[in-house]
Amino acid sequence: MSDPSNPIHPCGACDFYNDSVWQPVASCSVSVLSRGYSRKDLSKGQSLYYQEDENRGVFCLSKGLVALRTYHQNGSSTLLRLAYPGDIIGFRSFLENRPHRTEARALLASRVCTVARRDAQQVVQGNPSILARLASRCISEIDRNHDRIIAAATTSSKQRLIDILLRLMKAHGEQSVECLHMQLPLSRSDLADLIGVQTETVSRLFKRIQADGVFHVSGREIQMLVDPSPRRSGSG
């Protein structure tokens, strides 16, 4: 039987607990955090929230892969970034008390932990260190965007594609005898958005990285030699 004077932190058993924004919560606020806490499984293609939805809380991805996408007035869309396990989603709209400016949709079967808005606000008000961690996540997101701008100017598009494939393979690749392999969860147009090139350029980039012998590409099936240590390429 649990001790009500020493409530169990809802994130305590999570692999990402040490880096969780809710980790420094005071013991007196754990019951409030637990009250607002819920866990939801998303099937592939299912949305967590839509663009212009009212914010319902703070979301943490504990498993899977989620695309954060913005839609334009002409109906087209742009993939802004990918959320990996351990990432926080929707916290900017929470902090600014405004609707979401992006859509969050699962690219793979995913699991999301949520702290409902009202309870999250109460916990943050009583624990300033949590607000500092949320602010740090905002800064990290700004830094990622800054790094993408620099990479677009200084790194070849071929290498940017390799970097994305390595990140995806590390998170979702399966080991076989000689290689890691995965079903690419992104369309080529989504890859083009992340790399900053035209969609037709992605096919040419795949041919180039395959010619290096590190990756084998067949449709969406990607195979990568174990410990490939790909070399940095020139302009692309």
C-alpha positions in Angstrom: 0.0 0.0 0.0 1.4 3.4 -1.0 2.2 6.0 1.6 0.2 9.2 1.0 2.8 11.2 2.8 5.5 10.1 0.3 3.8 9.9 -3.1 5.5 8.2 -6.0 6.7 10.4 -8.7 4.8 9.5 -11.9 8.0 9.8 -14.0 10.2 8.0 -11.5 10.4 4.7 -13.5 11.0 6.5 -16.9 14.3 6.1 -18.7 14.3 9.9 -19.1 13.6 10.8 -15.5 16.9 12.4 -14.8 16.4 14.9 -17.7 12.7 15.3 -17.2 11.4 18.8 -16.7 9.3 17.4 -13.9 12.2 15.8 -12.1 12.9 18.7 -9.6 9.3 18.9 -8.3 9.0 19.2 -4.6 7.4 16.3 -2.7 4.4 18.4 -1.8 3.6 18.9 -5.5 4.0 15.3 -6.6 0.4 14.5 -5.8 -0.7 17.4 -8.1 1.6 16.2 -10.8 0.2 12.7 -10.5 -3.3 14.0 -10.6 -2.7 15.7 -14.0 -0.6 12.9 -15.4 -1.8 10.5 -18.1 -0.2 8.3 -20.7 -1.5 7.7 -24.3 -0.4 5.4 -27.0 -0.6 6.8 -30.6 -0.8 4.6 -33.6 1.2 5.4 -36.7 -0.4 8.4 -38.4 -2.4 9.5 -35.4 -2.3 13.1 -34.3 -1.5 14.2 -30.8 -2.8 17.7 -31.5 -3.6 19.8 -34.6 -2.4 23.2 -35.6 -4.6 25.9 -33.9 -5.8 23.4 -31.2 -5.9 24.9 -27.7 -3.1 23.7 -25.5 -4.1 20.9 -23.2 -0.8 20.5 -21.3 2.8 19.6 -21.6 3.6 16.4 -23.6 6.7 14.2 -23.3 7.5 11.5 -25.9 8.6 8.3 -24.1 8.6 6.0 -27.2 8.3 6.4 -31.0 8.7 9.3 -33.4 6.6 12.4 -33.8 6.6 14.9 -36.7 6.0 18.6 -35.9 4.6 20.2 -39.0 3.1 23.6 -39.9 0.4 24.0 -42.5 0.1 27.0 -44.9 -2.9 28.8 -46.3 -2.5 27.1 -49.7 -2.9 23.7 -48.0 0.8 22.7 -48.3 2.8 21.9 -45.2 6.4 22.0 -44.0 8.0 19.5 -41.6 9.8 21.6 -39.0 11.4 18.9 -36.9 11.2 15.4 -35.5 10.6 14.6 -31.8 12.5 11.7 -30.4 12.0 9.8 -27.1 12.8 12.1 -24.2 11.7 15.2 -26.1 9.1 17.6 -24.8 6.3 18.7 -27.2 3.8 21.6 -27.0 5.5 23.4 -24.2 5.8 26.8 -26.0 2.0 27.0 -26.4 1.8 26.1 -22.8 4.2 28.8 -21.7 2.6 31.4 -23.9 -1.0 30.3 -23.2 -1.8 30.2 -26.9 -3.0 27.6 -29.5 -0.5 25.3 -31.0 1.3 26.7 -34.1 2.1 23.2 -35.4 0.6 19.8 -35.7 2.1 16.8 -33.9 1.6 13.5 -35.6 3.1 10.1 -34.9 5.3 8.7 -37.7 5.7 5.4 -35.8 3.7 3.8 -33.0 4.4 6.2 -30.1 3.7 6.8 -26.4 3.2 10.2 -25.0 3.0 11.2 -21.3 0.9 14.3 -20.6 0.5 16.6 -17.6 -2.8 18.4 -18.0 -2.6 22.2 -18.3 -4.3 23.2 -15.0 -2.2 20.8 -12.9 1.0 21.7 -14.9 0.4 25.4 -14.2 0.0 24.7 -10.5 3.1 22.6 -10.3 5.2 25.2 -12.2 4.0 28.0 -9.9 5.2 26.1 -6.8 8.5 24.9 -8.4 10.4 27.6 -10.2 13.2 25.1 -11.1 10.7 23.5 -13.5 10.1 26.8 -15.3 13.9 27.0 -15.6 14.0 23.6 -17.2 11.2 24.5 -19.6 13.0 27.7 -20.5 16.1 25.6 -21.1 14.2 23.4 -23.6 13.1 26.6 -25.4 16.7 27.7 -25.7 17.8 24.2 -26.9 15.1 24.5 -29.6 16.4 27.9 -30.7 19.9 26.4 -30.7 18.8 23.5 -32.9 17.3 25.9 -35.4 20.5 28.0 -35.3 22.5 24.9 -36.0 20.3 24.0 -39.0 20.9 27.4 -40.5 24.6 27.0 -40.1 24.6 23.5 -41.4 22.7 24.7 -44.5 25.4 27.1 -45.2 28.5 25.1 -44.3 27.6 21.4 -44.7 26.8 19.5 -47.9 23.2 18.4 -48.4 24.6 14.8 -48.8 26.1 15.0 -45.3 22.9 16.5 -43.8 21.0 13.5 -45.2 23.5 11.1 -43.7 23.2 12.8 -40.3 19.4 12.4 -40.4 19.7 8.7 -41.4 22.2 8.1 -38.6 19.9 9.7 -36.0 16.9 7.7 -37.2 18.9 4.5 -37.3 20.3 5.0 -33.8 16.8 5.6 -32.5 14.8 3.0 -34.5 17.2 0.7 -36.4 17.2 -3.0 -35.9 20.4 -5.0 -35.7 21.1 -7.9 -38.1 24.3 -9.8 -38.5 26.2 -7.3 -40.6 24.1 -4.2 -40.6 21.4 -2.0 -39.0 18.2 -1.7 -41.0 14.9 0.2 -40.8 11.9 1.3 -42.7 12.3 5.0 -43.3 9.4 6.7 -41.5 9.6 9.9 -43.6 8.6 10.6 -47.1 11.1 12.1 -49.5 9.3 15.5 -49.3 9.7 15.4 -45.5 13.4 14.7 -45.8 13.7 17.5 -48.3 12.1 19.9 -45.7 14.6 18.8 -43.0 17.6 19.0 -45.3 16.5 22.2 -47.0 16.5 21.0 -50.6 14.0 20.3 -53.4 12.2 16.9 -53.2 13.8 15.7 -56.5 17.2 16.4 -55.0 16.7 13.8 -52.3 16.6 10.9 -54.8 20.0 12.0 -56.2 21.4 12.3 -52.7 20.3 8.7 -52.0 22.1 7.5 -55.1 25.2 9.3 -54.0 25.3 7.9 -50.4 24.6 4.5 -51.7 27.5 4.7 -54.1 29.8 5.2 -51.0 28.9 1.7 -49.8 27.7 2.6 -46.3 24.0 2.6 -47.0 21.8 0.4 -49.2 18.5 1.9 -50.2 15.5 0.0 -51.6 12.4 2.1 -51.5 11.9 2.9 -47.8 14.1 0.0 -46.6 17.4 1.4 -45.4 20.4 -0.8 -44.5 23.6 0.6 -42.9 26.8 -1.2 -42.3 27.7 -1.5 -38.6 30.1 1.2 -37.4 30.3 2.8 -40.9 32.1 6.0 -39.7 31.0 7.9 -42.9 33.4 10.5 -44.1 32.4 14.1 -44.4 31.7 15.0 -48.0 32.3 18.2 -49.9 29.7 20.4 -51.5 26.4 18.9 -52.4 
